[in-house]
Amino acid sequence: MKFAFLMDPLKTINIIKDTTYVFIKESHSRGHDCYFIGQDDIYFKNNSVHLNTIKIEPTDNENKQFNEIKSETLSAEEFDVIFIRPDPPFDDRYLRNTWLLDLCKHPYIMNNPKGIRTVNEKIFALQFDSMIPTSLITQDKEEYLDFLNKHKKIIIKPLNGYGGQGIFIVNEGDTNMNVTFETLIKLENSPILCQTYIPEASVGDKRILLLDGEPLGAVLRVHNKLDHRNNFFAGGKAIETEITDNDKKIIDTIRPYLKENQLSFVGIDIIGDYLIEINVTSPTCLQEMNTIYDQKLEKQVIDFVESKVKNNIKKDI
Protein backbone atom coordinates (compact mmCIF):
# COMPACT_ATOMS: atom_id res chain seq x y z
CA MET A 1 0.00 0.00 0.00
CA LYS A 2 0.95 3.64 -0.40
CA PHE A 3 0.79 5.71 2.80
CA ALA A 4 1.14 9.49 2.71
CA PHE A 5 1.84 11.57 5.82
CA LEU A 6 0.88 15.24 5.78
CA MET A 7 3.09 16.47 8.59
CA ASP A 8 5.58 19.00 9.93
CA PRO A 9 9.02 19.25 8.26
CA LEU A 10 11.05 16.05 8.48
CA LYS A 11 14.00 17.71 10.23
CA THR A 12 11.78 18.86 13.10
CA ILE A 13 10.72 15.33 14.07
CA ASN A 14 11.94 14.01 17.42
CA ILE A 15 12.13 10.27 16.84
CA ILE A 16 12.03 9.55 20.58
CA LYS A 17 8.74 11.37 21.19
CA ASP A 18 6.93 11.86 17.90
CA THR A 19 3.78 9.81 17.32
CA THR A 20 3.86 10.28 13.55
CA TYR A 21 7.37 8.83 13.45
CA VAL A 22 6.29 5.49 14.90
CA PHE A 23 3.31 5.41 12.53
CA ILE A 24 5.76 5.73 9.64
CA LYS A 25 8.16 3.21 11.15
CA GLU A 26 5.45 0.61 11.67
CA SER A 27 3.99 1.19 8.21
CA HIS A 28 7.42 0.87 6.59
CA SER A 29 8.16 -2.32 8.54
CA ARG A 30 5.06 -3.89 6.98
CA GLY A 31 6.25 -3.14 3.47
CA HIS A 32 4.10 -0.10 2.79
CA ASP A 33 5.60 2.73 0.75
CA CYS A 34 5.72 5.87 2.89
CA TYR A 35 5.64 9.43 1.56
CA PHE A 36 6.10 12.82 3.19
CA ILE A 37 3.82 15.73 2.28
CA GLY A 38 4.49 19.24 3.55
CA GLN A 39 1.72 21.69 4.31
CA ASP A 40 2.39 23.62 1.10
CA ASP A 41 2.54 20.51 -1.09
CA ILE A 42 -1.15 19.98 -1.88
CA TYR A 43 -2.70 21.53 -4.98
CA PHE A 44 -5.43 21.03 -7.57
CA LYS A 45 -5.01 20.65 -11.32
CA ASN A 46 -6.68 18.76 -14.17
CA ASN A 47 -9.75 18.18 -11.99
CA SER A 48 -7.90 16.30 -9.25
CA VAL A 49 -5.77 16.79 -6.17
CA HIS A 50 -2.01 16.39 -6.56
CA LEU A 51 0.71 16.05 -3.95
CA ASN A 52 4.37 17.01 -4.04
CA THR A 53 5.85 14.09 -2.16
CA ILE A 54 9.12 12.69 -0.89
CA LYS A 55 9.36 8.92 -0.54
CA ILE A 56 10.97 8.27 2.85
CA GLU A 57 12.37 5.54 5.06
CA PRO A 58 12.78 5.95 8.86
CA THR A 59 16.34 5.55 10.11
CA ASP A 60 16.27 5.45 13.95
CA ASN A 61 18.99 8.12 13.74
CA GLU A 62 18.22 11.25 15.77
CA ASN A 63 20.46 13.36 13.53
CA LYS A 64 19.04 12.06 10.25
CA GLN A 65 15.51 10.95 10.96
CA PHE A 66 14.68 9.78 7.42
CA ASN A 67 16.33 8.65 4.23
CA GLU A 68 14.80 10.63 1.40
CA ILE A 69 14.51 8.22 -1.53
CA LYS A 70 13.01 10.40 -4.24
CA SER A 71 10.79 13.41 -4.83
CA GLU A 72 7.83 13.15 -7.16
CA THR A 73 4.44 14.66 -7.83
CA LEU A 74 1.60 12.15 -7.54
CA SER A 75 -2.15 12.21 -7.72
CA ALA A 76 -3.79 11.84 -4.31
CA GLU A 77 -5.87 9.04 -5.83
CA GLU A 78 -2.71 6.89 -6.10
CA PHE A 79 -2.55 6.60 -2.31
CA ASP A 80 -4.38 4.14 -0.11
CA VAL A 81 -4.08 6.20 3.08
CA ILE A 82 -3.37 9.83 3.95
CA PHE A 83 -2.60 10.72 7.57
CA ILE A 84 -3.27 14.35 8.57
CA ARG A 85 -0.61 15.00 11.20
CA PRO A 86 0.68 18.63 11.27
CA ASP A 87 0.76 20.18 14.71
CA PRO A 88 -1.75 22.94 15.47
CA PRO A 89 -2.60 25.77 15.26
CA PHE A 90 -5.51 25.12 12.94
CA ASP A 91 -4.81 28.14 10.74
CA ASP A 92 -5.68 29.18 7.19
CA ARG A 93 -3.15 26.79 5.70
CA TYR A 94 -4.45 23.87 7.75
CA LEU A 95 -8.01 24.78 6.74
CA ARG A 96 -7.11 25.05 3.06
CA ASN A 97 -5.56 21.59 3.09
CA THR A 98 -8.67 20.02 4.63
CA TRP A 99 -10.76 21.58 1.85
CA LEU A 100 -8.45 20.18 -0.81
CA LEU A 101 -8.38 16.73 0.78
CA ASP A 102 -12.17 16.76 0.81
CA LEU A 103 -11.95 16.47 -2.96
CA CYS A 104 -10.13 13.12 -2.77
CA LYS A 105 -12.36 10.14 -3.51
CA HIS A 106 -10.04 7.18 -3.08
CA PRO A 107 -7.69 7.36 -0.06
CA TYR A 108 -8.78 6.59 3.45
CA ILE A 109 -7.94 9.78 5.36
CA MET A 110 -7.23 9.85 9.08
CA ASN A 111 -8.57 11.99 10.59
CA ASN A 112 -11.42 12.99 8.31
CA PRO A 113 -10.91 16.56 7.02
CA LYS A 114 -14.53 17.52 7.69
CA GLY A 115 -14.26 16.14 11.20
CA ILE A 116 -11.10 18.15 11.89
CA ARG A 117 -12.88 21.31 10.75
CA THR A 118 -15.90 20.52 12.92
CA VAL A 119 -14.08 19.87 16.18
CA ASN A 120 -12.21 22.85 17.54
CA GLU A 121 -10.10 21.22 20.22
CA LYS A 122 -11.23 23.55 22.99
CA ILE A 123 -14.66 24.74 21.89
CA PHE A 124 -16.16 21.38 20.86
CA ALA A 125 -15.92 20.01 24.40
CA LEU A 126 -18.09 22.85 25.73
CA GLN A 127 -21.31 21.20 24.55
CA PHE A 128 -20.80 18.49 27.17
CA ASP A 129 -21.64 20.94 29.93
CA SER A 130 -21.98 18.37 32.72
CA MET A 131 -18.42 17.14 32.11
CA ILE A 132 -16.46 20.40 31.79
CA PRO A 133 -15.33 23.14 34.17
CA THR A 134 -17.41 26.33 34.26
CA SER A 135 -16.32 28.18 31.12
CA LEU A 136 -16.41 31.56 29.42
CA ILE A 137 -15.26 32.57 25.94
CA THR A 138 -14.86 36.31 25.64
CA GLN A 139 -12.71 39.21 24.60
CA ASP A 140 -14.59 41.59 26.86
CA LYS A 141 -12.48 42.62 29.83
CA GLU A 142 -15.43 43.29 32.14
CA GLU A 143 -16.87 39.82 31.49
CA TYR A 144 -13.47 38.34 32.24
CA LEU A 145 -13.17 40.29 35.50
CA ASP A 146 -16.70 39.33 36.56
CA PHE A 147 -15.83 35.68 35.91
CA LEU A 148 -12.60 36.00 37.89
CA ASN A 149 -14.31 37.77 40.80
CA LYS A 150 -16.94 35.05 40.95
CA HIS A 151 -14.62 32.03 40.75
CA LYS A 152 -11.51 33.51 42.45
CA LYS A 153 -8.98 31.33 40.61
CA ILE A 154 -9.19 30.61 36.90
CA ILE A 155 -7.27 29.41 33.86
CA ILE A 156 -7.16 31.55 30.71
CA LYS A 157 -5.84 30.33 27.35
CA PRO A 158 -6.07 30.95 23.59
CA LEU A 159 -8.60 28.97 21.57
CA ASN A 160 -6.03 27.78 19.02
CA GLY A 161 -3.06 27.26 21.31
CA TYR A 162 -1.25 23.96 21.76
CA GLY A 163 1.52 22.47 23.84
CA GLY A 164 0.66 24.66 26.82
CA GLN A 165 1.32 27.90 24.96
CA GLY A 166 -0.41 30.96 26.39
CA ILE A 167 -1.97 29.23 29.41
CA PHE A 168 -2.11 31.32 32.58
CA ILE A 169 -3.39 30.82 36.11
CA VAL A 170 -5.01 34.02 37.39
CA ASN A 171 -6.12 34.67 40.97
CA GLU A 172 -8.55 37.36 42.04
CA GLY A 173 -6.57 40.38 43.13
CA ASP A 174 -3.38 39.46 41.25
CA THR A 175 -1.55 42.63 40.25
CA ASN A 176 -1.11 41.16 36.75
CA MET A 177 -4.75 40.06 36.27
CA ASN A 178 -5.47 42.94 33.87
CA VAL A 179 -2.27 42.91 31.89
CA THR A 180 -2.38 39.12 31.45
CA PHE A 181 -5.80 39.34 29.82
CA GLU A 182 -4.89 42.40 27.73
CA THR A 183 -1.67 40.80 26.48
CA LEU A 184 -3.32 37.51 25.53
CA ILE A 185 -6.16 39.27 23.71
CA LYS A 186 -3.69 41.45 21.82
CA LEU A 187 -1.49 38.52 20.83
CA GLU A 188 -4.37 36.31 19.73
CA ASN A 189 -6.60 39.02 18.24
CA SER A 190 -9.55 36.81 19.13
CA PRO A 191 -11.60 35.75 22.17
CA ILE A 192 -9.98 33.60 24.82
CA LEU A 193 -11.20 30.71 26.94
CA CYS A 194 -11.59 31.20 30.69
CA GLN A 195 -12.30 28.22 32.95
CA THR A 196 -12.50 27.64 36.67
CA TYR A 197 -9.29 26.24 38.10
CA ILE A 198 -9.47 22.52 38.92
CA PRO A 199 -7.40 21.70 42.04
CA GLU A 200 -6.44 18.28 40.65
CA ALA A 201 -4.40 20.14 38.00
CA SER A 202 -1.67 20.35 40.63
CA VAL A 203 -1.38 16.55 40.36
CA GLY A 204 -1.40 16.47 36.55
CA ASP A 205 -3.65 16.08 33.55
CA LYS A 206 -4.52 12.81 31.89
CA ARG A 207 -4.11 12.20 28.18
CA ILE A 208 -6.17 9.29 26.85
CA LEU A 209 -5.71 8.20 23.25
CA LEU A 210 -8.78 6.79 21.55
CA LEU A 211 -8.80 4.55 18.48
CA ASP A 212 -12.19 4.33 16.80
CA GLY A 213 -13.75 5.65 19.99
CA GLU A 214 -12.13 3.06 22.28
CA PRO A 215 -9.28 3.67 24.77
CA LEU A 216 -5.87 2.83 23.34
CA GLY A 217 -3.80 4.02 26.30
CA ALA A 218 -3.39 6.75 28.91
CA VAL A 219 -0.67 8.70 30.72
CA LEU A 220 -0.70 11.35 33.40
CA ARG A 221 1.26 14.44 32.38
CA VAL A 222 2.92 16.08 35.37
CA HIS A 223 4.47 19.55 35.45
CA ASN A 224 7.92 20.35 36.72
CA LYS A 225 8.56 22.46 39.82
CA LEU A 226 9.05 25.67 37.86
CA ASP A 227 5.85 25.59 35.78
CA HIS A 228 2.14 24.96 36.32
CA ARG A 229 1.65 23.51 32.82
CA ASN A 230 1.64 19.72 32.43
CA ASN A 231 2.21 19.66 28.66
CA PHE A 232 5.39 17.99 27.42
CA PHE A 233 6.26 21.08 25.35
CA ALA A 234 6.29 23.00 28.63
CA GLY A 235 8.58 20.54 30.38
CA GLY A 236 6.04 18.07 31.76
CA LYS A 237 6.73 14.36 32.08
CA ALA A 238 4.57 11.26 31.71
CA ILE A 239 3.79 8.79 34.45
CA GLU A 240 1.57 5.72 34.68
CA THR A 241 -2.15 6.19 35.27
CA GLU A 242 -5.45 4.35 35.11
CA ILE A 243 -8.61 4.91 33.10
CA THR A 244 -11.28 5.43 35.74
CA ASP A 245 -15.02 4.77 35.63
CA ASN A 246 -15.56 8.51 35.23
CA ASP A 247 -13.12 8.58 32.30
CA LYS A 248 -15.10 5.76 30.70
CA LYS A 249 -18.34 7.73 31.11
CA ILE A 250 -16.74 10.67 29.32
CA ILE A 251 -15.53 8.42 26.53
CA ASP A 252 -18.95 6.78 26.18
CA THR A 253 -20.56 10.23 25.92
CA ILE A 254 -18.30 11.60 23.21
CA ARG A 255 -17.86 8.36 21.21
CA PRO A 256 -20.96 8.86 18.99
CA TYR A 257 -19.75 12.35 18.06
CA LEU A 258 -16.29 11.06 17.15
CA LYS A 259 -17.73 8.29 14.99
CA GLU A 260 -20.20 10.64 13.33
CA ASN A 261 -17.31 12.91 12.33
CA GLN A 262 -14.99 10.00 11.41
CA LEU A 263 -12.39 11.03 13.95
CA SER A 264 -10.62 7.73 14.45
CA PHE A 265 -7.44 8.76 16.28
CA VAL A 266 -8.18 11.24 19.05
CA GLY A 267 -6.55 12.42 22.27
CA ILE A 268 -8.72 13.65 25.12
CA ASP A 269 -7.43 15.59 28.11
CA ILE A 270 -9.02 15.10 31.53
CA ILE A 271 -8.23 16.87 34.81
CA GLY A 272 -9.86 15.37 37.87
CA ASP A 273 -13.38 14.51 36.74
CA TYR A 274 -13.50 17.11 33.97
CA LEU A 275 -13.05 16.92 30.21
CA ILE A 276 -10.75 19.73 29.10
CA GLU A 277 -9.98 19.18 25.40
CA ILE A 278 -10.70 16.85 22.48
CA ASN A 279 -7.56 16.77 20.31
CA VAL A 280 -8.13 15.77 16.69
CA THR A 281 -5.45 17.50 14.59
CA SER A 282 -2.30 15.65 15.65
CA PRO A 283 -2.80 13.74 18.93
CA THR A 284 0.42 12.71 20.65
CA CYS A 285 1.75 10.81 23.70
CA LEU A 286 1.76 7.38 22.05
CA GLN A 287 5.52 6.91 22.47
CA GLU A 288 5.30 7.87 26.14
CA MET A 289 2.61 5.21 26.59
CA ASN A 290 4.77 2.66 24.78
CA THR A 291 7.69 3.38 27.10
CA ILE A 292 5.71 3.25 30.33
CA TYR A 293 3.69 0.14 29.51
CA ASP A 294 6.24 -1.63 27.28
CA GLN A 295 3.89 -1.75 24.30
CA LYS A 296 3.84 -0.84 20.61
CA LEU A 297 0.44 0.79 20.33
CA GLU A 298 1.16 1.96 16.80
CA LYS A 299 0.59 -1.64 15.68
CA GLN A 300 -3.08 -1.35 16.62
CA VAL A 301 -3.38 1.94 14.75
CA ILE A 302 -1.85 0.59 11.55
CA ASP A 303 -3.95 -2.59 11.87
CA PHE A 304 -7.02 -0.35 12.00
CA VAL A 305 -5.95 1.68 8.96
CA GLU A 306 -5.15 -1.44 6.93
CA SER A 307 -8.57 -2.89 7.75
CA LYS A 308 -10.23 0.29 6.47
CA VAL A 309 -8.41 -0.02 3.16
CA LYS A 310 -9.00 -3.76 2.82
CA ASN A 311 -12.70 -3.37 3.55
CA ASN A 312 -12.84 -0.59 0.96
CA ILE A 313 -14.03 1.95 3.54
CA LYS A 314 -13.24 5.37 2.18
CA LYS A 315 -13.75 8.87 3.44
CA ASP A 316 -17.30 10.17 3.14
CA ILE A 317 -17.57 12.97 0.61
N, C-alpha and C positions, 0 to 999 in steps of 0.2 A: 504494500500500500504506500501511497504518498501522503506524508503528514507535513503540513505547513504550520509554522509557529509565528504568528504576528506578535512581536515582542520588543522589548527594549534592546538597544545596541548590544551586540555580542560581547564587546570588551567590558561592558558594565556588569556582566553576570558573575555573581559570587557562587562558585560551584559547590561550596560547602553549605550554603543556605538557600539557594534559589530553587523554588518549586518547579519552574519551567525547565530548569536544567535536568532534573531527574525524569521529567516527562520525556524529554528528548533522548536521554540516555537509555531509558527503558524501551522506547519505541525503536531506537537504532539497534538495540540488542536483539530485537525480534525480527530484524531484517527489513524494517520499513525504511524507506528513503525519507530523510528529514531535511526540511528547507526553512531557512530564515526569511522572514519578511519584516522590513522596517515599517515604521508608521507612515512614511511618505512613499511607500512602494506599491500602493494599490491605485489602479486607475481604470478607466472605462474606454474601450474603443471597439469598433466593429461589432457593436451590440452585445458586448460581453465584458466581464471583469477580467483584468489581467494583473499579474503580480510580478514585480521585479524580485527575484529570489536569489538566495545563495544556498546551494546544497552544502550541508554541514555534517560533521561527525564530532561527537563529544570526545574530549581527550583525557579527562581527569587531571589536567594540568592547570593549576591556578593562574599561571602566567600566560597560558595560551589555551583558553577554554575550549576552542573548537578548531578543527581543521576545516578550512574553506575549500571545498572541492571544485566548484565551478559556479559562475553567475549566469543566470539565464532568465528570460522573460517567458512566463508560462500563463496559460489561461487558468483561471481559478477552477474551471470545470475539470481540469486534469487531476485535481487532488481529491483524495478520499475524505480527508479531515483537515479542518483549519481550527487551530487553537487561538483564541483571542486572549493575549496575556500581557499587554503593556501595563505598567503600573499606572494608577491614577496620577493626576487628576483627569476626570472625564471632561475634556475640553473640546474645542471645535474640531481639532484633528481627530480625536477619538470618535466623536459623533459622526464626522464625515465618513470614517472607515466603516462604522456600523451600517450606514446607509448604503455604501457600495457593496458590502458583503450581503446585504439583504437581496441583492440582485442575483446572487449565486443560487443555482438550482440543484447542483449535484453534491457538493461536499457536505458532510456532517460538520456543523460548526458548534464549538463549545467555548464559551457559552453563547446562546442564541443572541444575535445582535439586537433584536427587538426587546428581548428580556433585559439586556444590559441597559438599554435606553429607558426602560420602564422603571427599573429599580435603582433610584438614587440611594447610595449606601447608607446615608443617614436619615433621609426623609422617609423612605419606604417603610421603615420600622415603626413610624409614628402612628400608623393605622391600627396597630395592635396595642391600644391604649392601656389595657390591663396588664401588659407585660413590660412597659417601658417606664423610665423615670418621668416625673412631671417635666414638660418640655415647652419651650417657647422658641419660635423662629421670628427674628425681628431685626430691623436696622434702626429702630427707634430707641433712642437713649433712655427716654422716660419709661418705656415699657420694660427695658432691661433693668433699670434701677428699681422699679416696682417689684419685678420678679426676684431680684437680689434681696430686697428688703423683706420680702415675704418668706423666702426660703433660707436666708442667712449665709449659706455656703453653696456655691454653684460651680458648674463647669461651663465654659464657653469655648466654642470651636467653629472653624469654617465648615461650610456644607460640602466642599469638595476637597478637603484636606485628606492626607493619608500619612501613615507612619508616625502619628503623634504630632504632626506639624500644626502649630497654631493653637494648641490646647492649653487652656489656662484654668487654674483654680482661683476663684474670686470669693473672698469673704466680705460680708457686710462691714462697712467701715474701713476697708483697706484704703490706704492713701492712693493706691494705683488703680482703684476700681473704675474710675472714669477713663483714664488714659489707656488702660488695657482694651476697653470696649472701643474707644475711638480709633486706636491703632489698628485693631483687627478689622473694623469696618472699612477703614481707609485702604488697607492692604488688599482686602478681598473685593471691595467695591460691590458688595452684595450682602444680603442678610446673613446673620450667624445663628447658630443653634445654641440655646442656653438650656441646661438641664440641672435638676437638683443633684447635689453631690451624693454619691452612694458610699457609705462608710467602708464597705467591703473592697472598694477600690484600693485601699491601703494594703490589702493582701495581694491583689493582682486581678487581672481580667482573663477570662477564659476564651480561648479560640477553639471552636469546634468546626472541623471541616465536614461538609456533607457531600455525599456522592449520590445523585439521583434522590435527594431528599432523606437519605439515611446517614447516620453518623459514621464517619470514616475514622476519626480520631480526634483527640483533644489535648491541649496543653494549657497550663496556666502561665501567663506572661507576668513576670514580676519586675518591678522597677528597681533601679539601683538607688543607693542612699542619697544621691545628689539630684534626683529627678522624681517627679510624681507620675510620669508617664510610663506605662508598662510596655509600650511598643518596642520591638526589637530595634527599629531605626533610632529610637531614643535611648538605647542602651539597656533595654530590658533583657531578661533571660527567661528561658522556658524551663518549667518543672512539671513533674507528673501531676495529673489530676484525674478526677472521675466525672463521668456524665451522670448528673443527678436526675431524680424523678422530675424536678422542676425544669431542668434542661430538656428533658424528653417531651414535656408538655409544650414547651416553646417550639421545639422542632415539629411536633405533630400539628401545631397551629399554623406554622408558616409553610409546611410541606406542600399543600395544594397550590399555593401561590407560586412556589418555585417550579412545580411541574407545569402549571398553566403557562408560565413564561419560559419554559425550557431552559431553566438555569440548573444545569446538572452538577457543576462543581462550585460550591459556595462555602464561604467562611462566615460564621456568625460569631459575634462577640457578646459575651454575657458577663455582667458584674453582679455578684450576689445573686438575686433572683430576677434581675432585669436584663432584657434584651437591649443592646446598645446599637449595634450595626448589623447589616446584612451585606456582606462583601461579595460582589459578583464580577468585578472587572478583572482582578488578578489575585485571587485568594492565595495566601502563603501559609507557612508554618509546617508544611508536610515533612521537610527534612528534619525539623526539630522533633516531630513526632516519631519519625523513623529512628532517630538516635536514642530517644528516651525509652521507647518500647521495643527496640531491636526488630523493626519491621521494614518492609519495603512497600509502603502503601501505594506508591505509583503503579505497582502491578495491577491493583484493583481498578485504578483509573483507566489504564490502557486496555485492560480487559473489557471495561464498560464501553470504551470508544470503539474498539474492534467489533463488539457485538452490535453496535448501532449500524456500522457499515455493513456487516455481514447480513443483517436483517433488513437492509435497504431502508433504514429509517433516516430520512433526510430532514433538513431544517424546514419548518413550515414557512411558506412564503405568503 
